[in-house]
Amino acid sequence: MADQETTAEAPRTDRSDGAGAERDLPDAKTCHELLSTMALIRRFEEEAGRQYQRGKAGGFLHLAIGEEATIVGTTSVMRDDDYLIGTYRTHGHAIARGTDPKRVMAELFGRVDGTSGGRGGSMHIFDRENRFMGGYGIVGGNLPLAAGLALSSEYKETEEATVCMFGDGASNTGNFGETMNLAALWKLPVLFLVENNLYGMGTSVERHSAQTDLSKKAEGYGVPGWRIDGMDVLAVREGIEEGLRLAREERRPHLIEAFTYRYRGHSAADPEVYREKSEVEEWRAKDPIETFGKRCVEEDVLGEKEIADIREEAERIVLEAVEFADNSSEPDLDTLYDNLYVIEAESPAWHAIDERSPQPHRGELESEAPQSAKELAEAGAAYAGQPAGPRPDPARQGDAQESESEIEEGAEDREEEVAGDEGEGEDGEAQAPEADEEAEAGEQEEDDAGAGEPEED
């Protein structure tokens, strides 16, 4: 079978250079806000990657460097009472929605001052106050939740709308079809925005979706759509504004495909063997921040000094966020099982069992663990902090509770067994070493005698 072409190409639109030249620039204040937010997200993501490499941020890390125009263009036309729900690449989404970067960084660090108390990490940023309803680690897992948010707005007869952002790979999940069907059937005020960065992890769109025009993928369910240039912040604003109008006024869900590009790998552990460096460089020439900032200067909307000030301010905010996260404390070990969904009166059974001690206890009641469990936990933590060096080998040293004499006796027994196995023949009787040597010599003579004879046909 012929090799398939794996180089991803951008979907066709009216314009794809990210400069938004076909649209008039908004006023200076709006341009400043758009550029400032995009610059802040870019600098935050860069620093998040650096802190991850230093071991400060744990778990997984998915960066949205290059996708800032799609994020900011969307949030800039949303109302304060609208809902936004994303996937696992959502540091920038939360920041654009109004979440303090300090709390986002603290969440990456796993600290108590994070958006989820340090329990969610990079993939689970959440800010109910700003109606950012979270990132989700399950591909496509946010789609039915978005329908639920929109259903609540419809039920309460409000003017709220929900924007659901997801990746191109999520359009292949079962949740996608089910959600599109219900959204259209119930006429929900929701706008679906697929952030098509041309790869589902490391698989190009052409190889993972039979329909590569993702804006058409929900038409069969009654959800029409269109494409926009996700590298152009003004094109995104225009497209999302119209989609929200239709959702809010006509209760008609739509699917918008914003094609964009991530300059970093799918995650921090991605070796990026599925795309060429030349492809990345081609898309870097369409950098949404650089092209928009350049146009603002060329049309005298913003000055060079204002652009420099924007970058300096982003630097200051991000470094303060790192300092804040560093100084925030880690969650107390006794709170490990807090916030579990347990209805005590209706479910008297144990929902988790902790067997770290001779007296197993209810795992969700960490604070009520017996003293022996706490002592063992502290001993384990102290052991983990010891200097690097040889550790006990259970195969050689036996169980930790065995005495030294028991260990020595066990070793002697094993040596005797090995010696006995080596001395047994096929019938289980011991053979003398001399007999073995004579047998081997006889076999060798037979081989030598037949070496010169021709083989039979």
N, C-alpha and C positions, 0 to 999 in steps of 0.2 A: 504494500500500500504506500502511495506517495506520502512524503512528509507533509504535514499540515502547516500552513503559514501561521505563526504564533504572534507576529508583530501586531500590536493593537493599533487601530486607526480611529480617529475621532469621528463620531457620527456627524453627518452633514447638517449644518444649520446655516442661517444667513451670514453669521459672522463667528469666527472662532479664534480671534487673536487676543481676546480678553480686554481690549481697550475700550469697548463700548462706544466706538466712534459714531455709530449710527443713532445714538441717543444723546440728547442734550444733557449736559452735566447739571445736577441739582445745585442749590445754593451752596455757598462756601461752608456754612455750618454743617450741612448734611454731608458734604464731601469730607470734611474734617473728621466727622464721627465715623463714617464708613472706613476711611483709611486708618484711623486710630485703632478701631476695633480689630481690623484685619492684621495690623502690625502687632498688636498685643497678643493675638492668638498665635501668630507665627513665632514670636519670641518665646511665648510660654511653651509651645510644643518643642522648640529647640532645647530649651532648658530642661524640660521633662525628660527628653531623651538622654541628656547629659547626666541627670540625676539617676536615671535608671541604670546607666553604665557604672555609676559609682556605687550602686547597690542601695541607694536611699529609697527608691520607688520599687515596690515589690509586685509580684504577680505578672500579668501580661501588660503590654503597653502598645497601643495602636495610635499612631500620630497622623494628624490631618494636614500636614505641611503641603501646601499647594491647593487645598480645597477651601481656603478661607472665603473666597468670593461667594461660593454656594451657601456657606453658613451665614455670613453676615448679610448678604442680600436677602436671605429668607427672614431672619429675625428682625431686620430693620423695618419691615412693613407689617409685622404682626402687632396686634394690640396687647396691652398688658394682661388682659384676662383670657387670651388665647392659650391653648396648650401646645407644647412642643415635646415630642418624644423621639428619641433617637436609638442608635445601636450601641456599639462598644467603642466607637471612635468619636467621643463626644466631649472632650475637654473644652474645645472651642465653642461648641453649641451652648454649654452652660454659661461660659463667660459672656458670649454674645447676648444671652438672655438676661444677664444682669448678676450672675453669681460672682461673688468676690473671688478673684484668682487665688487669694491666700487659702481659702477653704478648699478650692479644687486641688491645689498643690498638697495641702495637708492630707487630703483623701488619698492621693497617690502615695504619700509617705506612710499611710496606714495610721494616722494620728486621730485623736479624739475630736479635734477641731475641724475635721474634714466634713464634707457635705453629707456623708453617711456614717459619721462617727469613726471613720477609719476601717469600717467593716466591708466596704464595697470595692475600694481600689479604683484603678483606672477605668474599668469597664462598667462601673455602676455609680456614676455621678448622678446625684439626685438633688433637686431644689424645688420643693413644693411651693415655697413662697413666691418664686419667680415663674411658677408653672412650667418648669422644666421637669418632666415626669420620668426622667431617667434614661440611662443607657442600659442595654441588655446584652449579655454575653451570648444568648441563643440567637442564631441567625434567623431573622424573620419573626422572632418572639414578640417584638413590639407591635406588629401589625394588628392582631386582634385586640390588644390593649388600647390602641388608638381608636378603634371602632367603639370600644367601651367608653372612652372619654367623650367621643362625639355623641354617643347615645345618651350620656348623662346631660349634655348640653341641650339636646333635642327634647329630652324628657322634661327638663326644667324650663324649656321655652326661652332660652337666653340667646344672645347674639354671639356667644363664644364659638370659636372654630378651633379645630385641631389640625396641626401639621405633623405628619408622620414621615420621618426621614429614614431611609434604609438603603443598603447597598444593592448593586446589581445582582449579586448572588442570591439575595433573599427573594428575588422575584421568581425563583424556581421552587420555592418551598410550598407545601400544602397550605400553610397559613395564608399565603398570598391570595390564592383563589378563593378560599373561604371568606376572607375579610372583604375582598372586592365585591363578592356577591351580596353579603349582608349590607355593606355600606350603600350599595346601589338600591337594594331592595327596601331598606328602611329609610332611604333618603337622608343620610347622615351628613352633618356639616364638617366634613373632613377632607383634607387635601393630602394626597400621597405624593411624596417627592423622592424619587430614586436617585441617589448620588452615584451615578455611573462613572467610576474611576477606571473603567475599561478592564478591570480584573476582579474576579471572584477569588480572593486569596492570590493564587498564582496561576489561575486559569483565565485566559482571555474570554471576552464576551462571545466571540465567534465560536468558541469551543464549549461553552457551557449553556448557551441559550439558542434554541432553534429560531426564535424571533429576536433578532438583534436590535430592532427598533422597540425598545422597552416601553415607550410611551403608548404603544398599541397593544401591549400585552394584556390589558384588562378590558379591552373593548367588548369582548364576548360576554362579559359580566355586566355590561351597561355602564362602564366607567371609561369615558373617553380621555384622551390626553394629548400632549404635545411636548416638543423638545425645546430646551433653552440652553444657552451657553453658560455652563457653570463656572467658567473662568472669567466671566464678565459680571461684576457685581451689579451693574445697572440692568443688564438683561435678566438677571435673577430677580431683582426687585420688581421689574415689570411683570414677569411671568407669575411670580408668587402672589403679587397683589391681585391679579385677575383671578387666579385660582381661589384665593380667599374670598373674593367677592361672590363668586359662583357658589362656594360652600355656604357662605353666610346668608346671602339673599335668596338664593334659589334652592338651597339644600341639595346641591348636585355635586357629589364627589368627583374629583378628577385626578388623573395620574400624570405628573410632570416628570420628565426625564431631564436631569441636569447633568451634562457630561463634563467631567472634571478630571483631575489627575493628582495622584499622591506622589510626591517626590521621594518619599522614603518607602521602605518595604511595607508589606501588609502588617507586620508587627516588628518589634525590635529584634526578633530572632530570625527574620526573613533574610536568606542569603541572596534573594533576587536573581536567581538563575534563569528566570522565565522571560526576561526582557533585556534588551540591549541598552548599554549606556547612552548610545546615540539617541535612542528614543526618549530617554529621560531628559537629555539636554535639549532636544527639540521642544519638549513641553515646558522646560524652564524658560525658554524664550517668550512664553506666554504667561509668565508669572503674574497672577492677578493683582498683587500689591505693587510691583514695579510698574506695570503698564498703566494702572489707574493713577498712581502717584505722578507718573511722567505726564499724563494727559492733563491733570489738574494744574501742573506747573506751566505747561505749554499754553493753556488757555487762561492763565493768570487768575485762576480761582484760588490757588494756594501758592505760597512762595517756597523757595528752597529752604529758608530758615524754618518755616512751619513744618516741612517734611522732616528736617533734622530733629526738631523738637519732639515730633511724634515718636520717632525712634528712641530718643533719649527717655521719654516718659515711659514707653513700653519696657525699656531696660530696667528702669527704677522699680516699676510695679512688680516685675517678675522676680527681681532679686529680693525684694521685700517679701514676696510670697515664699521663696525658698527659706529665708530666715525665719519666717513665721512657722512654717511647717517643721523646721528643725527644732524649734523651741517648744512645739506642741508635744504633749505627753502621749505615750502609747496607751491603748485601752487596758484597764486593769484585768488581770487574768480571771478574777472572780466574776467578771461580766461576760465571760465567754458564751454562756447560754442565755443571756438576756434577749428579750424580744422574740423568742421563739413563739410560734403560734400554738399555744396550748390552752384548751378550755378545761380547767382543772375539774370543775364540777361534773362535766359530761364525760371526761376522759381521765379516770383515776389511774390508769396504767402508766408505767414508766415510758417516756418517749425517747429516752437515750440512757444508755448504761455505761458508766465509767468503771472499768475494771483494772485501773492502774494500781490498786491496792488489794490486800487480802479481804477487805470489806467493800464489795461493789456498792455503788450508790447511784442515785438518780443523776444522770448526766446534766439535766437542765437545772439542777440545784447545786451548782458549783460551789456556792458560798457555804453550803451545808455538808461539804465533803468531810469524811473523817480525818483526823489528824495525820494518820499514816499516809493517806493519799497526798496531803499537802507536803509532808516531809519527803516522799518519793519524788514529787514534782520538783521540789527545790534541789534535791540531790541530782536529778537528771539535768536541770538547768546548770548547776555548778559543774557537772561533768562535761557538758557541751562546751563550757567556757575554758576548759583546760587547754594548755599549749598542745600544738600538733605533735603527734608521736605515735608509736605502735599501740594499738588498742587490743584488748583481749580477743583471742580467737576461740570461739566456742567449740570448734571442731577439735582443737588440741587441748584446751584448758578445761573443758567441761562446763557444766552449769555454774553460775556464780555462787550458788549456795553449797556446792560440794567442798569438802575439806581437801587439803593438799594430799593427804594419804589416799583418799578415794580417787583423786585424779591420777596419781602415780600407779595405783592398782589397775585402773582402767587402761592406762597406756601399756602396761605389761601384758594384760590380757589380749589387747589388739595385736601386739607384736607376736605372741604365741600363735594366734589364729592365722596371721599372714604366713608365718613359717610353716605351719601345718598344711596350708593350701598349696604352697610351692612344692611340697614333697609328695603329693598324691598323684597317682596315675589315673588312667581312664576308668578303671574298675574300682577306684577308691582306695587301693592299697599303695603303700609307700614304695617308691622305686629308688634304687641306689643310683647315685650320680654316675658310677662307672657304666651301668647299663644304658643310661641315656646317651653317653658319649659313643659307645659301641654301635648303638642303633643309628645314630647320625652318620658315623663313618661308613656303615654298610649302604645307606641310602645314597651317599655321595659317590661310592664306587659304581653303583648301578647307573647313575646319571652319566658318569664319564664313559661307561662302556657303550651306551646307546647314543652318544653324541654324534658319532660319524655315520650312523645308519640313515638312509633316505626315508622320508615320510611316505606312507601309502596314500594312493589317490582315494 
